[in-house]
Amino acid sequence: MNTSNKLLMGLLVTVLLFITVMLVTVRVNVKEREPNKEIVTPPSPDTPAVPDAPAPPAVE
């Protein structure tokens, strides 16, 4: 096996190892998360603030 093939095999093994680690990490995180827990992300600084909805008119 020449040097080029060894480098390609090393790259392939590295990529497969990286993909495996990422998949295992995602699986562990999904198992640890509570089933009904909602994922909330903080608002971006570029996003304008949403104003509160106006109160409904009072019924007389």
Buried (B, 14 or more C-beta within 10 A) or exposed (E): EEEEEEEEEEEEEEEEEEEEEEEEEEEEEEEEEEEEEEEEEEEEEEEEEEEEEEEEEEEE
